[in-house]
Amino acid sequence: METKDYTTIAKFVKKKRKETHLTQVELATKAGVGLNFVRDLEQNKKTLRIDKVNDVLILFGHELAPTPIDREKLINR
C-alpha cells in the first residue's frame, strides 16, 4: 500500500511529477493545461477548475472524488 506523505492535491501533484521526472512545462503539455495552471495547482491555489485538476490527476491514475470526513472535526472548528 502506498504511503500518503502528502496532505493536499498540490503536494500530491508535485510529488508525482517529480517521481515521473517531468518538468512543469512537460506536465502542462501532457495534461493539456497551461503552465500557469500547473504552477497555481502546485502552489495550492484555492480556486482552480475541477476539470483541469482532473486533466492533471488522470495522468497519474487519479481523479477528484468525494471523500468522507470526520464530522466531529467540522463541529469543533
CORRA-V204105 format. One record per helix or strand of 2 or more residues. SS is the DSSP state (H for helix, E for strand). FROM is the first residue (numbers start at 1). LEN is the number of residues. If there is no record, write none. Layout:
{{SS	FROM	LEN} {SS	FROM	LEN}}
//
This chain:
{{H	9	11} {H	24	8} {H	35	8} {H	50	9} {H	71	5}}
//
